[in-house]
Amino acid sequence: MQNPKFQISTGTNGQYYFRLRAKNGEIILASESYPLKKNCENGIASVKVNAPDDQRYVRKDATDNYTFVLTATNGEPIGRSENYTTRAARDNGIEAVKRDAPAAPTEDLTN
């Protein structure tokens, strides 16, 4: 993969989803489902706006399972991380979203 990017896809339920892939192809943020593609695109726009703000990240710690949720200004979740086995790896994931999301292009896989 040449650059970090958002990808829009559809699930078997016909709903739209986005994911943010890092330079290495790993998914670093994934959305919940959206009934309309426009809502999914709005979710990506919200990630781009909120990603740089450290206060928008809710960090979750459990034994050998560390995750984060990126939230909007109203506290609603925008995207969720994968599961990490260490706090440091989770924090690196957050830094990647902060760095990569604002300028990441969008690839539409629904066509």
C-alpha positions as CSV (number, residue, x, y, z in Angstrom):
1,M,0.0,0.0,0.0
2,Q,1.5,3.3,-1.0
3,N,-0.3,5.6,1.4
4,P,-2.7,5.6,4.3
5,K,-6.3,5.7,3.1
6,F,-9.9,5.4,4.0
7,Q,-11.9,2.6,2.3
8,I,-15.6,2.6,2.0
9,S,-17.2,-0.9,1.6
10,T,-20.6,-2.6,2.0
11,G,-21.4,-5.5,4.2
12,T,-23.6,-8.5,3.5
13,N,-26.4,-6.5,5.2
14,G,-26.2,-3.8,2.5
15,Q,-24.9,-1.2,5.1
16,Y,-21.8,1.0,4.4
17,Y,-18.6,0.9,6.5
18,F,-15.3,2.8,6.4
19,R,-11.9,1.7,7.6
20,L,-8.7,3.6,7.8
21,R,-5.7,1.7,6.7
22,A,-2.2,2.6,7.7
23,K,0.8,2.7,5.3
24,N,1.5,-1.0,6.0
25,G,-2.1,-2.0,5.1
26,E,-3.2,-2.6,8.7
27,I,-6.7,-1.4,9.7
28,I,-6.2,1.2,12.4
29,L,-9.8,2.5,12.7
30,A,-13.1,1.0,11.6
31,S,-16.6,2.4,11.7
32,E,-20.0,1.2,12.7
33,S,-22.6,0.6,9.9
34,Y,-24.3,3.4,8.0
35,P,-27.5,2.9,6.0
36,L,-26.5,5.5,3.4
37,K,-23.2,6.0,1.7
38,K,-23.5,9.8,2.3
39,N,-23.6,9.1,6.1
40,C,-20.5,7.0,5.8
41,E,-18.7,9.8,3.9
42,N,-19.8,12.2,6.7
43,G,-18.3,9.8,9.2
44,I,-15.0,10.0,7.4
45,A,-15.1,13.8,7.3
46,S,-15.8,13.7,11.1
47,V,-12.7,11.5,11.6
48,K,-10.6,13.9,9.7
49,V,-11.7,16.8,11.9
50,N,-11.6,15.0,15.2
51,A,-8.5,12.8,14.8
52,P,-5.8,15.4,15.7
53,D,-7.5,16.2,19.1
54,D,-6.2,13.8,21.8
55,Q,-9.2,14.5,24.0
56,R,-11.4,12.7,21.4
57,Y,-9.8,9.4,22.1
58,V,-11.3,7.1,24.8
59,R,-8.6,4.6,25.8
60,K,-9.7,1.2,27.0
61,D,-7.5,-1.1,29.0
62,A,-8.1,-4.8,29.8
63,T,-5.7,-7.6,30.5
64,D,-3.7,-8.1,27.3
65,N,-6.4,-6.1,25.3
66,Y,-6.0,-2.4,24.7
67,T,-8.3,-0.5,22.4
68,F,-9.4,3.0,21.6
69,V,-12.5,4.8,20.4
70,L,-12.4,8.1,18.5
71,T,-15.4,10.2,19.4
72,A,-17.0,13.3,18.0
73,T,-17.4,16.5,20.0
74,N,-20.9,15.3,21.2
75,G,-19.2,12.1,22.6
76,E,-20.6,9.8,20.0
77,P,-18.2,7.1,18.7
78,I,-16.9,7.7,15.1
79,G,-14.5,4.8,14.9
80,R,-13.0,1.9,16.8
81,S,-9.5,0.5,16.8
82,E,-8.3,-3.1,16.5
83,N,-7.3,-4.9,19.6
84,Y,-3.7,-4.4,20.8
85,T,-1.8,-6.6,23.2
86,T,0.1,-3.7,24.8
87,R,-0.7,-0.1,25.9
88,A,2.3,1.1,23.8
89,A,1.0,-0.5,20.6
90,R,-2.5,1.0,21.2
91,D,-0.9,4.4,21.8
92,N,1.1,4.0,18.5
93,G,-2.2,3.3,16.8
94,I,-3.7,6.5,18.1
95,E,-0.7,8.5,16.9
96,A,-1.0,6.9,13.5
97,V,-4.7,8.0,13.3
98,K,-3.8,11.5,14.4
99,R,-1.0,11.7,11.8
100,D,-2.7,10.0,8.9
101,A,-6.4,10.6,9.0
102,P,-6.6,14.3,8.2
103,A,-5.0,14.0,4.8
104,A,-5.9,10.4,3.9
105,P,-7.7,10.0,0.5
106,T,-10.8,7.8,0.3
107,E,-11.1,4.7,-1.9
108,D,-14.6,3.7,-2.7
109,L,-14.8,-0.1,-3.0
110,T,-18.6,-0.2,-3.5
111,N,-18.5,0.5,-7.2
